[in-house]
Amino acid sequence: MGMIRKMKRNRLVLYVTLGLLCLLVAGSFLIHTQCLKPSISYYSILEDHIRQRQTEDRSKYVLLYTNFFDVKNWKLTAETVGPDYFQSIHCPEKDCVLTNNRELLPAITDYDALVFHIAEPWAYSLFEKVPKLRSPRQIYVAANMESPAHTKHLLAGDHDFFNWTMTYRLDSEVVWNYNNFVDVETGLVVGPSDRPQWRTDFDEYYNETLLEMAMEKSKMGVQFVSHCGTISKRDDLVREIQRLMEVDVYGKCGTLTCPRGSPRCAQMLTSDYRFYFAFENSLCRDYITEKVYNVMDTSFIVPVVFGGADYSKFLPPYSYIDAQQFASVPELVDYLMYLAQNPKEYVKYFWWKDHYRITGSQPFCDLCRKLHAIGTRERVQYYTDIDAWWFDGACQAEAKIKF
């Protein structure tokens, strides 16, 4: 870096000297044509630029400064992973190193980015103090997969502290969602996106095998849930639905049990039940957890979703039923009954399986790519009031469907 600065300084001196000579000659009315041309080789400028970029484009080091709950390495394969890891997840940019080892580099200021898990109150423990020194070029990242209803770290004191966010929200610098929908034909991620370009082949869809399967189903609805009394009041909604149709509830919030990981639990979703109730614990913008993706990926059962997200940005059309699109519980139940009595219409909800596959998201791949982006080198932003960004208008107090 010292040599690059010296070359830039020498080039500036040359520009100034030649400029003064041209002015002196011009004062004598003898203007040499060379004064009207660039006074230094274009090749030299390009070579200087390439050398500078090669220095800046070194491996990017990312320090996982806090734990992900009680997991130090954030569920990675090792304490430190590098280009081989990014190669294994098919990341277009591989020149990054992820670590939770603070001693990997000589100083904390040598890391390009520090990632902080804001779901936990790390800043107020005895062992997780913020760094005493910070380089102006460093990126501090606020990471969270939980909704504002479950954010335990106090963000109010973090003014001008974080540069980027890595959350499930689509307006984050790095989107850390649970799953993606990938187009089988193109290999491109279609959802989540603010303006997804979904296929629309569901209207004429017909599958004889799935039709026979649907006609053999004997039960209406099922839910697996062990987190009771949530802010979304999903338990109350299910109880209202149970007044009008059968819904079996497994887990601590219900009366039935099925061992976690049991093949029978997964099998009965396809063989016995028509609808799976994937209700979120809070009604927050863009907040969709793994429950709906898991059941869509592994079973032939139609999910009924309940949350604060615009599901059309995340899931293909006619692949789910959004409870929030109904004015009341009776209206929702009437539609579910209609589908139960019309298996050909019910089966259309599986059209998407011919066109899309569900994959896991790779937020650290996106983080690596963004750290290498030209825009990142040219400017650094700060969240002046990240508390307001995270909480203001992010969640709904009342559901749209009345119950």
Secondary structure, 3 states (H helix, E strand, C coil): CHHHHHHHHHHHHHHHHHHHHHHHHHHCCCCCHHHHCCCCCHHHHHHHHHHHHHHHCCCEEEEECCCECCECCCCCCCCEECHHHHHHCCCCCCCEEEECCCCCCCCHHHCCEEEEECCCCHHHCCCCCCCCCCCCCCEEEEEECCCHHHCCCCHHHCCCCCCEEEECCCCCCEECCCEEEEECCCCCEEECCCCCCCCCCCCCCCCHHHHHHHHHCCEEEEEECCCCCCCCCHHHHHHHHHCCCCEEEECCCCCECCCCCCHHHHHHHHHCEEEEEEECCCCECCCCCHHHHHHHHHCCCEEEEECCCCHHHCCCCCCCEEHHHCCEHHHHHHHHHHHHHCHHHHHHHHHHHHCEEEEECCHHHHHHHHHHCHHHHHCCCCCCCHHHHHHCCCECCCCCCEC
